Amino acid sequence: MKITIEIPEEEIKDRLLDVIANQYYRDYSSDRRKVDMVTKECVREIIYKDKERIIDRIVSQASSHTKTLAVKKMIEQMQKQ
């Protein structure tokens, strides 16, 4: 016997985010808020300090990803013809 259930991907994402958010807020405390603020400031400092390298890397990865997609699309179009 085989049972197949189809659940939309968006519904799964919504439910998963609800569970994560509930767990996050259930454990809320002022100490965690302090840790969140310190973490946020540290991340911001690291990003602004190394902004040029991060931007260069993002552009490079986006460029290579776009090239890969373009080649796949070209091959698909050639196969259709």
Chimera marker file (.cmm) of the C-alpha trace (Angstrom):
<marker_set name="trace">
<marker id="1" x="0.000" y="0.000" z="0.000" r="1" g="1" b="0" radius="0.5"/>
<marker id="2" x="1.300" y="3.408" z="-0.930" r="1" g="1" b="0" radius="0.5"/>
<marker id="3" x="-0.168" y="6.704" z="0.228" r="1" g="1" b="0" radius="0.5"/>
<marker id="4" x="0.918" y="9.934" z="-1.407" r="1" g="1" b="0" radius="0.5"/>
<marker id="5" x="0.310" y="13.292" z="0.217" r="1" g="1" b="0" radius="0.5"/>
<marker id="6" x="0.978" y="16.567" z="-1.551" r="1" g="1" b="0" radius="0.5"/>
<marker id="7" x="1.768" y="19.555" z="0.631" r="1" g="1" b="0" radius="0.5"/>
<marker id="8" x="2.605" y="22.882" z="-1.005" r="1" g="1" b="0" radius="0.5"/>
<marker id="9" x="6.174" y="23.984" z="-0.390" r="1" g="1" b="0" radius="0.5"/>
<marker id="10" x="5.030" y="27.408" z="0.818" r="1" g="1" b="0" radius="0.5"/>
<marker id="11" x="2.867" y="25.803" z="3.502" r="1" g="1" b="0" radius="0.5"/>
<marker id="12" x="5.813" y="23.731" z="4.726" r="1" g="1" b="0" radius="0.5"/>
<marker id="13" x="8.006" y="26.856" z="4.864" r="1" g="1" b="0" radius="0.5"/>
<marker id="14" x="5.334" y="28.793" z="6.776" r="1" g="1" b="0" radius="0.5"/>
<marker id="15" x="4.873" y="26.032" z="9.353" r="1" g="1" b="0" radius="0.5"/>
<marker id="16" x="8.618" y="25.616" z="9.800" r="1" g="1" b="0" radius="0.5"/>
<marker id="17" x="9.116" y="29.347" z="10.337" r="1" g="1" b="0" radius="0.5"/>
<marker id="18" x="6.263" y="29.347" z="12.861" r="1" g="1" b="0" radius="0.5"/>
<marker id="19" x="7.911" y="26.554" z="14.843" r="1" g="1" b="0" radius="0.5"/>
<marker id="20" x="11.298" y="28.284" z="14.785" r="1" g="1" b="0" radius="0.5"/>
<marker id="21" x="9.805" y="31.646" z="15.805" r="1" g="1" b="0" radius="0.5"/>
<marker id="22" x="7.812" y="30.060" z="18.635" r="1" g="1" b="0" radius="0.5"/>
<marker id="23" x="10.897" y="28.308" z="19.985" r="1" g="1" b="0" radius="0.5"/>
<marker id="24" x="12.936" y="31.509" z="19.700" r="1" g="1" b="0" radius="0.5"/>
<marker id="25" x="10.410" y="33.634" z="21.613" r="1" g="1" b="0" radius="0.5"/>
<marker id="26" x="9.599" y="30.931" z="24.138" r="1" g="1" b="0" radius="0.5"/>
<marker id="27" x="13.174" y="31.094" z="25.402" r="1" g="1" b="0" radius="0.5"/>
<marker id="28" x="13.207" y="34.912" z="25.488" r="1" g="1" b="0" radius="0.5"/>
<marker id="29" x="15.145" y="36.603" z="28.253" r="1" g="1" b="0" radius="0.5"/>
<marker id="30" x="16.918" y="39.890" z="28.795" r="1" g="1" b="0" radius="0.5"/>
<marker id="31" x="20.259" y="38.064" z="28.683" r="1" g="1" b="0" radius="0.5"/>
<marker id="32" x="19.458" y="36.680" z="25.255" r="1" g="1" b="0" radius="0.5"/>
<marker id="33" x="18.489" y="40.167" z="24.112" r="1" g="1" b="0" radius="0.5"/>
<marker id="34" x="21.887" y="41.454" z="25.224" r="1" g="1" b="0" radius="0.5"/>
<marker id="35" x="23.612" y="38.623" z="23.362" r="1" g="1" b="0" radius="0.5"/>
<marker id="36" x="21.557" y="39.425" z="20.248" r="1" g="1" b="0" radius="0.5"/>
<marker id="37" x="22.526" y="43.090" z="20.403" r="1" g="1" b="0" radius="0.5"/>
<marker id="38" x="26.228" y="42.334" z="20.902" r="1" g="1" b="0" radius="0.5"/>
<marker id="39" x="26.141" y="39.808" z="18.047" r="1" g="1" b="0" radius="0.5"/>
<marker id="40" x="24.412" y="42.311" z="15.778" r="1" g="1" b="0" radius="0.5"/>
<marker id="41" x="27.024" y="44.963" z="16.499" r="1" g="1" b="0" radius="0.5"/>
<marker id="42" x="29.909" y="42.536" z="15.970" r="1" g="1" b="0" radius="0.5"/>
<marker id="43" x="28.518" y="41.356" z="12.639" r="1" g="1" b="0" radius="0.5"/>
<marker id="44" x="27.947" y="44.951" z="11.528" r="1" g="1" b="0" radius="0.5"/>
<marker id="45" x="31.523" y="45.879" z="12.495" r="1" g="1" b="0" radius="0.5"/>
<marker id="46" x="32.994" y="42.908" z="10.607" r="1" g="1" b="0" radius="0.5"/>
<marker id="47" x="30.923" y="43.615" z="7.505" r="1" g="1" b="0" radius="0.5"/>
<marker id="48" x="31.774" y="47.320" z="7.367" r="1" g="1" b="0" radius="0.5"/>
<marker id="49" x="35.449" y="46.661" z="8.081" r="1" g="1" b="0" radius="0.5"/>
<marker id="50" x="35.761" y="44.171" z="5.204" r="1" g="1" b="0" radius="0.5"/>
<marker id="51" x="33.087" y="45.633" z="2.907" r="1" g="1" b="0" radius="0.5"/>
<marker id="52" x="35.167" y="45.818" z="-0.292" r="1" g="1" b="0" radius="0.5"/>
<marker id="53" x="36.295" y="42.177" z="-0.146" r="1" g="1" b="0" radius="0.5"/>
<marker id="54" x="32.761" y="40.992" z="0.610" r="1" g="1" b="0" radius="0.5"/>
<marker id="55" x="31.317" y="42.973" z="-2.302" r="1" g="1" b="0" radius="0.5"/>
<marker id="56" x="33.997" y="41.666" z="-4.671" r="1" g="1" b="0" radius="0.5"/>
<marker id="57" x="33.300" y="38.091" z="-3.626" r="1" g="1" b="0" radius="0.5"/>
<marker id="58" x="29.523" y="38.488" z="-4.014" r="1" g="1" b="0" radius="0.5"/>
<marker id="59" x="29.944" y="39.990" z="-7.491" r="1" g="1" b="0" radius="0.5"/>
<marker id="60" x="32.351" y="37.217" z="-8.490" r="1" g="1" b="0" radius="0.5"/>
<marker id="61" x="30.031" y="34.447" z="-7.295" r="1" g="1" b="0" radius="0.5"/>
<marker id="62" x="26.992" y="36.040" z="-8.913" r="1" g="1" b="0" radius="0.5"/>
<marker id="63" x="28.916" y="36.392" z="-12.167" r="1" g="1" b="0" radius="0.5"/>
<marker id="64" x="29.987" y="32.740" z="-12.221" r="1" g="1" b="0" radius="0.5"/>
<marker id="65" x="26.494" y="31.582" z="-11.252" r="1" g="1" b="0" radius="0.5"/>
<marker id="66" x="24.987" y="33.663" z="-14.057" r="1" g="1" b="0" radius="0.5"/>
<marker id="67" x="27.477" y="32.206" z="-16.552" r="1" g="1" b="0" radius="0.5"/>
<marker id="68" x="26.555" y="28.678" z="-15.474" r="1" g="1" b="0" radius="0.5"/>
<marker id="69" x="22.845" y="29.368" z="-15.889" r="1" g="1" b="0" radius="0.5"/>
<marker id="70" x="23.406" y="31.026" z="-19.248" r="1" g="1" b="0" radius="0.5"/>
<marker id="71" x="25.328" y="28.010" z="-20.573" r="1" g="1" b="0" radius="0.5"/>
<marker id="72" x="22.581" y="25.638" z="-19.420" r="1" g="1" b="0" radius="0.5"/>
<marker id="73" x="19.909" y="27.779" z="-21.095" r="1" g="1" b="0" radius="0.5"/>
<marker id="74" x="21.913" y="27.936" z="-24.323" r="1" g="1" b="0" radius="0.5"/>
<marker id="75" x="22.323" y="24.153" z="-24.387" r="1" g="1" b="0" radius="0.5"/>
<marker id="76" x="18.598" y="23.653" z="-23.724" r="1" g="1" b="0" radius="0.5"/>
<marker id="77" x="17.723" y="26.010" z="-26.572" r="1" g="1" b="0" radius="0.5"/>
<marker id="78" x="20.140" y="24.249" z="-28.924" r="1" g="1" b="0" radius="0.5"/>
<marker id="79" x="18.646" y="20.860" z="-28.043" r="1" g="1" b="0" radius="0.5"/>
<marker id="80" x="15.120" y="22.127" z="-28.763" r="1" g="1" b="0" radius="0.5"/>
<marker id="81" x="16.153" y="23.254" z="-32.231" r="1" g="1" b="0" radius="0.5"/>
<link id1="1" id2="2" r="1" g="1" b="0" radius="0.2"/>
<link id1="2" id2="3" r="1" g="1" b="0" radius="0.2"/>
<link id1="3" id2="4" r="1" g="1" b="0" radius="0.2"/>
<link id1="4" id2="5" r="1" g="1" b="0" radius="0.2"/>
<link id1="5" id2="6" r="1" g="1" b="0" radius="0.2"/>
<link id1="6" id2="7" r="1" g="1" b="0" radius="0.2"/>
<link id1="7" id2="8" r="1" g="1" b="0" radius="0.2"/>
<link id1="8" id2="9" r="1" g="1" b="0" radius="0.2"/>
<link id1="9" id2="10" r="1" g="1" b="0" radius="0.2"/>
<link id1="10" id2="11" r="1" g="1" b="0" radius="0.2"/>
<link id1="11" id2="12" r="1" g="1" b="0" radius="0.2"/>
<link id1="12" id2="13" r="1" g="1" b="0" radius="0.2"/>
<link id1="13" id2="14" r="1" g="1" b="0" radius="0.2"/>
<link id1="14" id2="15" r="1" g="1" b="0" radius="0.2"/>
<link id1="15" id2="16" r="1" g="1" b="0" radius="0.2"/>
<link id1="16" id2="17" r="1" g="1" b="0" radius="0.2"/>
<link id1="17" id2="18" r="1" g="1" b="0" radius="0.2"/>
<link id1="18" id2="19" r="1" g="1" b="0" radius="0.2"/>
<link id1="19" id2="20" r="1" g="1" b="0" radius="0.2"/>
<link id1="20" id2="21" r="1" g="1" b="0" radius="0.2"/>
<link id1="21" id2="22" r="1" g="1" b="0" radius="0.2"/>
<link id1="22" id2="23" r="1" g="1" b="0" radius="0.2"/>
<link id1="23" id2="24" r="1" g="1" b="0" radius="0.2"/>
<link id1="24" id2="25" r="1" g="1" b="0" radius="0.2"/>
<link id1="25" id2="26" r="1" g="1" b="0" radius="0.2"/>
<link id1="26" id2="27" r="1" g="1" b="0" radius="0.2"/>
<link id1="27" id2="28" r="1" g="1" b="0" radius="0.2"/>
<link id1="28" id2="29" r="1" g="1" b="0" radius="0.2"/>
<link id1="29" id2="30" r="1" g="1" b="0" radius="0.2"/>
<link id1="30" id2="31" r="1" g="1" b="0" radius="0.2"/>
<link id1="31" id2="32" r="1" g="1" b="0" radius="0.2"/>
<link id1="32" id2="33" r="1" g="1" b="0" radius="0.2"/>
<link id1="33" id2="34" r="1" g="1" b="0" radius="0.2"/>
<link id1="34" id2="35" r="1" g="1" b="0" radius="0.2"/>
<link id1="35" id2="36" r="1" g="1" b="0" radius="0.2"/>
<link id1="36" id2="37" r="1" g="1" b="0" radius="0.2"/>
<link id1="37" id2="38" r="1" g="1" b="0" radius="0.2"/>
<link id1="38" id2="39" r="1" g="1" b="0" radius="0.2"/>
<link id1="39" id2="40" r="1" g="1" b="0" radius="0.2"/>
<link id1="40" id2="41" r="1" g="1" b="0" radius="0.2"/>
<link id1="41" id2="42" r="1" g="1" b="0" radius="0.2"/>
<link id1="42" id2="43" r="1" g="1" b="0" radius="0.2"/>
<link id1="43" id2="44" r="1" g="1" b="0" radius="0.2"/>
<link id1="44" id2="45" r="1" g="1" b="0" radius="0.2"/>
<link id1="45" id2="46" r="1" g="1" b="0" radius="0.2"/>
<link id1="46" id2="47" r="1" g="1" b="0" radius="0.2"/>
<link id1="47" id2="48" r="1" g="1" b="0" radius="0.2"/>
<link id1="48" id2="49" r="1" g="1" b="0" radius="0.2"/>
<link id1="49" id2="50" r="1" g="1" b="0" radius="0.2"/>
<link id1="50" id2="51" r="1" g="1" b="0" radius="0.2"/>
<link id1="51" id2="52" r="1" g="1" b="0" radius="0.2"/>
<link id1="52" id2="53" r="1" g="1" b="0" radius="0.2"/>
<link id1="53" id2="54" r="1" g="1" b="0" radius="0.2"/>
<link id1="54" id2="55" r="1" g="1" b="0" radius="0.2"/>
<link id1="55" id2="56" r="1" g="1" b="0" radius="0.2"/>
<link id1="56" id2="57" r="1" g="1" b="0" radius="0.2"/>
<link id1="57" id2="58" r="1" g="1" b="0" radius="0.2"/>
<link id1="58" id2="59" r="1" g="1" b="0" radius="0.2"/>
<link id1="59" id2="60" r="1" g="1" b="0" radius="0.2"/>
<link id1="60" id2="61" r="1" g="1" b="0" radius="0.2"/>
<link id1="61" id2="62" r="1" g="1" b="0" radius="0.2"/>
<link id1="62" id2="63" r="1" g="1" b="0" radius="0.2"/>
<link id1="63" id2="64" r="1" g="1" b="0" radius="0.2"/>
<link id1="64" id2="65" r="1" g="1" b="0" radius="0.2"/>
<link id1="65" id2="66" r="1" g="1" b="0" radius="0.2"/>
<link id1="66" id2="67" r="1" g="1" b="0" radius="0.2"/>
<link id1="67" id2="68" r="1" g="1" b="0" radius="0.2"/>
<link id1="68" id2="69" r="1" g="1" b="0" radius="0.2"/>
<link id1="69" id2="70" r="1" g="1" b="0" radius="0.2"/>
<link id1="70" id2="71" r="1" g="1" b="0" radius="0.2"/>
<link id1="71" id2="72" r="1" g="1" b="0" radius="0.2"/>
<link id1="72" id2="73" r="1" g="1" b="0" radius="0.2"/>
<link id1="73" id2="74" r="1" g="1" b="0" radius="0.2"/>
<link id1="74" id2="75" r="1" g="1" b="0" radius="0.2"/>
<link id1="75" id2="76" r="1" g="1" b="0" radius="0.2"/>
<link id1="76" id2="77" r="1" g="1" b="0" radius="0.2"/>
<link id1="77" id2="78" r="1" g="1" b="0" radius="0.2"/>
<link id1="78" id2="79" r="1" g="1" b="0" radius="0.2"/>
<link id1="79" id2="80" r="1" g="1" b="0" radius="0.2"/>
<link id1="80" id2="81" r="1" g="1" b="0" radius="0.2"/>
</marker_set>
